[in-house]
């Protein structure tokens, strides 16, 4: 019998037990049997309902269930959305495990690897630094053509761009998720790149740095894809890991629609 604990041990194994992490079992029992696993980027209400209705025993999610990084729920006590979501999880008995810190601690980073595969950019990544992508000399790219590629591969209709869309690109950085303005700006300033691709950014930080750089005549541009689409495909790394370790377990990937749309 495969248990929740056995699956989690496999996910933790490449790193070893972290002393401080948000990656804990949010619901369910460690000794519960696992026959079917769903991997998600976000444990949305709809995704949980789908998992329950299709007989999933364990959900592995990259992001939190209760709208804050630590999954703290006390401040939401009595809130109708929180209570209905919590009731669905409790009544179903489904196990939910957060896999954020561990997958980012894999060497190489599991999310980065999955995103590079999805974008077909594995050959562009520098072996010393997989966040740095160097385009082949015989390929001609601009910020605009990179946007078109991202839209095609990630299924995004719109994204944000700072700087000149027609800027020529030979070297670029890929920082999925929300690593923060300091991380973005240091990468832009230290890696001799023309373009940085991120998941999300505070508008007064990275965006304004790139605006100033462009106004100074420097070859700098930024693409903001949105957090979810910058990391979601990276969770395919987890799908492959669980399938390989437990071939008798059915593993599905539940892709969620974006929470916010431009109208």
C-alpha positions as CSV (number, residue, x, y, z in Angstrom):
1,X,0.0,0.0,0.0
2,X,1.3,3.5,-0.9
3,X,0.6,6.1,1.8
4,X,0.7,9.9,1.9
5,X,3.8,9.7,4.0
6,X,5.6,7.6,1.4
7,X,4.8,10.1,-1.4
8,X,5.9,13.0,0.7
9,X,9.2,11.3,1.7
10,X,10.0,10.9,-2.1
11,X,9.4,14.6,-2.6
12,X,11.5,15.6,0.3
13,X,14.3,13.1,-0.4
14,X,16.3,15.2,-2.9
15,X,16.8,18.0,-0.3
16,X,16.5,16.4,3.1
17,X,14.2,17.7,5.8
18,X,14.2,21.5,5.9
19,X,14.3,23.1,9.3
20,X,12.0,25.9,8.4
21,X,9.5,25.5,5.6
22,X,5.9,26.2,4.7
23,X,5.8,22.8,3.0
24,X,3.6,20.8,5.4
25,X,0.6,18.6,5.2
26,X,-2.4,21.0,5.3
27,X,-5.1,18.4,5.6
28,X,-5.5,14.6,5.7
29,X,-3.5,11.8,7.3
30,X,0.0,10.7,6.7
31,X,-1.0,7.0,6.9
32,X,-3.9,7.4,4.4
33,X,-3.7,5.2,1.3
34,X,-2.9,6.9,-2.0
35,X,-4.2,5.6,-5.2
36,X,-4.6,8.8,-7.1
37,X,-2.7,12.1,-6.9
38,X,-3.5,15.5,-8.4
39,X,-0.7,18.0,-8.9
40,X,-1.8,21.7,-9.0
41,X,-0.2,25.1,-9.0
42,X,-2.9,26.5,-6.7
43,X,-5.5,24.7,-4.6
44,X,-8.5,26.6,-5.8
45,X,-12.0,25.7,-4.7
46,X,-12.8,24.4,-8.2
47,X,-9.6,22.3,-8.3
48,X,-10.3,20.8,-5.0
49,X,-13.9,20.0,-6.1
50,X,-12.6,18.4,-9.3
51,X,-10.1,16.3,-7.3
52,X,-12.7,15.1,-4.8
53,X,-15.2,14.2,-7.6
54,X,-12.6,12.2,-9.5
55,X,-11.4,10.2,-6.4
56,X,-8.1,11.9,-5.7
57,X,-6.5,11.0,-2.4
58,X,-3.7,13.5,-2.3
59,X,-3.3,17.0,-3.8
60,X,0.2,18.4,-4.2
61,X,0.0,22.2,-4.5
62,X,2.8,24.7,-5.1
63,X,1.0,27.7,-3.6
64,X,-1.1,28.1,-0.4
65,X,-4.7,27.1,0.1
66,X,-5.8,30.0,2.3
67,X,-4.6,33.2,0.6
68,X,-1.4,33.8,2.5
69,X,2.1,32.3,2.4
70,X,1.9,30.6,5.8
71,X,-1.6,29.2,5.2
72,X,-2.8,30.9,8.5
73,X,-6.5,30.7,8.9
74,X,-7.3,32.3,12.2
75,X,-7.7,35.7,10.7
76,X,-10.3,34.4,8.3
77,X,-12.4,32.6,10.9
78,X,-16.1,33.2,10.1
79,X,-15.4,34.4,6.6
80,X,-17.9,32.7,4.2
81,X,-15.3,31.9,1.5
82,X,-12.8,30.5,3.9
83,X,-15.3,28.5,5.8
84,X,-16.9,26.9,2.7
85,X,-13.5,25.9,1.3
86,X,-12.4,24.5,4.7
87,X,-15.6,22.5,5.0
88,X,-15.1,21.0,1.5
89,X,-11.6,19.8,2.5
90,X,-12.7,18.5,5.9
91,X,-15.7,16.7,4.7
92,X,-13.8,15.0,1.8
93,X,-10.9,13.9,4.0
94,X,-8.6,14.7,1.1
95,X,-4.9,15.2,1.9
96,X,-3.3,18.4,0.7
97,X,0.5,18.9,0.8
98,X,2.2,22.2,0.0
99,X,5.3,21.7,-2.1
100,X,7.0,25.1,-2.5
101,X,10.3,25.3,-0.7
102,X,11.4,21.8,-1.5
103,X,10.8,21.9,-5.2
104,X,12.6,25.2,-5.4
105,X,15.5,23.7,-3.4
106,X,16.0,20.8,-5.9
107,X,19.3,21.1,-7.8
108,X,18.5,22.2,-10.3
109,X,15.4,24.1,-9.2
110,X,12.4,21.8,-10.2
111,X,10.2,24.7,-11.3
112,X,13.0,26.2,-13.4
113,X,13.6,22.9,-15.1
114,X,9.9,22.4,-15.8
115,X,9.5,25.9,-17.2
116,X,12.5,25.5,-19.5
117,X,11.1,22.3,-20.9
118,X,7.7,23.9,-21.5
119,X,9.3,26.8,-23.3
120,X,11.7,24.6,-25.2
121,X,14.6,26.7,-23.9
122,X,16.6,24.0,-22.2
123,X,19.5,24.4,-24.7
124,X,19.6,28.2,-24.0
125,X,20.2,27.8,-20.2
126,X,23.7,28.4,-18.9
127,X,24.9,25.2,-17.1
128,X,26.4,27.4,-14.4
129,X,23.3,29.5,-13.9
130,X,20.0,28.1,-15.3
131,X,18.3,31.5,-14.8
132,X,20.6,33.0,-17.5
133,X,19.6,32.2,-21.1
134,X,21.9,32.8,-24.0
135,X,20.3,32.8,-27.5
136,X,22.1,31.2,-30.4
137,X,24.0,33.7,-32.7
138,X,21.9,32.6,-35.7
139,X,18.6,33.4,-34.1
140,X,17.2,36.9,-34.3
141,X,14.9,37.8,-31.5
142,X,13.3,41.0,-30.0
143,X,11.3,41.5,-26.9
144,X,8.2,41.3,-29.1
145,X,9.1,37.9,-30.6
146,X,9.9,36.6,-27.1
147,X,6.4,37.7,-26.0
148,X,4.9,35.9,-28.9
149,X,6.7,32.7,-28.0
150,X,5.7,33.0,-24.3
151,X,2.0,33.5,-25.3
152,X,2.2,30.4,-27.6
153,X,3.9,28.1,-25.1
154,X,2.1,29.2,-21.9
155,X,-1.3,30.0,-23.2
156,X,-1.3,33.6,-22.2
157,X,-3.3,36.2,-24.0
158,X,-1.7,39.3,-22.5
159,X,1.4,40.3,-20.5
160,X,3.1,43.4,-19.3
161,X,6.2,44.8,-21.0
162,X,8.5,47.6,-19.8
163,X,11.1,49.0,-22.2
164,X,11.3,48.9,-26.0
165,X,9.3,46.0,-27.5
166,X,11.5,46.0,-30.5
167,X,14.8,45.8,-28.5
168,X,17.1,43.1,-29.9
169,X,17.6,40.3,-27.4
170,X,20.7,38.0,-27.2
171,X,20.9,37.3,-23.5
172,X,17.9,37.2,-21.1
173,X,17.0,36.1,-17.6
174,X,14.1,33.9,-16.5
175,X,13.0,34.4,-12.9
176,X,9.7,32.6,-12.4
177,X,7.3,33.5,-9.6
178,X,7.8,36.6,-7.4
179,X,11.4,36.7,-6.3
180,X,11.1,40.4,-5.6
181,X,12.4,43.7,-6.8
182,X,15.9,43.4,-5.2
183,X,16.4,40.0,-7.0
184,X,15.1,41.3,-10.3
185,X,17.2,44.5,-10.3
186,X,20.4,42.8,-9.2
187,X,20.0,40.3,-12.0
188,X,19.3,43.0,-14.6
189,X,22.3,44.9,-13.4
190,X,24.8,42.1,-13.0
191,X,24.2,39.6,-15.8
192,X,24.7,41.7,-19.0
193,X,21.2,40.9,-20.2
194,X,18.8,42.8,-22.4
195,X,15.6,41.2,-21.1
196,X,14.3,39.9,-17.8
197,X,11.2,37.6,-17.7
198,X,9.4,37.4,-14.3
199,X,6.2,36.2,-12.9
200,X,5.2,39.3,-11.0
201,X,6.7,42.5,-9.7
202,X,5.7,45.4,-7.5
203,X,5.0,48.2,-10.0
204,X,7.2,50.7,-8.2
205,X,10.3,48.5,-8.2
206,X,11.5,46.5,-11.2
207,X,9.2,48.3,-13.6
208,X,10.5,51.7,-12.7
209,X,14.2,50.5,-12.8
210,X,13.6,49.3,-16.3
211,X,11.8,52.5,-17.3
212,X,14.8,54.6,-16.0
213,X,17.3,52.3,-17.8
214,X,15.4,52.7,-21.1
215,X,15.2,56.5,-20.7
216,X,19.0,56.5,-20.2
217,X,19.4,54.7,-23.5
218,X,20.4,51.4,-21.9
219,X,19.3,48.1,-23.5
220,X,17.0,46.8,-20.8
221,X,13.5,45.4,-21.0
222,X,11.1,43.5,-18.8
223,X,8.3,41.0,-19.4
224,X,5.8,40.2,-16.6
225,X,3.9,37.1,-17.5
226,X,1.8,36.8,-14.3
227,X,2.8,34.6,-11.4
228,X,0.7,31.5,-12.2
229,X,1.8,31.1,-15.8
230,X,5.4,31.7,-14.9
231,X,5.5,28.6,-12.7
232,X,2.6,26.4,-13.4
233,X,4.2,24.2,-16.0
234,X,7.2,23.8,-13.6
235,X,5.0,21.5,-11.5
236,X,5.2,18.9,-14.3
237,X,8.5,18.1,-12.7
238,X,6.5,16.8,-9.7
239,X,4.2,14.9,-11.9
240,X,7.1,13.0,-13.5
241,X,8.8,12.4,-10.1
242,X,5.7,10.8,-8.5
243,X,4.9,8.7,-11.7
244,X,8.4,7.4,-11.8
245,X,8.6,6.6,-8.1
246,X,5.0,5.1,-7.8
247,X,4.0,3.7,-11.2
248,X,0.9,2.0,-9.7
249,X,-0.4,5.5,-8.6
250,X,-2.5,7.5,-11.0
251,X,-1.1,11.0,-11.3
252,X,-3.0,13.9,-12.9
253,X,-2.2,17.5,-13.5
254,X,-5.0,20.0,-12.9
255,X,-4.4,23.3,-14.8
256,X,-6.4,26.2,-13.3
257,X,-7.8,29.1,-15.3
258,X,-6.3,32.5,-14.4
259,X,-7.9,34.2,-11.4
260,X,-7.6,37.7,-13.1
261,X,-8.4,38.6,-16.7
262,X,-8.0,41.8,-18.7
263,X,-11.2,43.2,-20.1
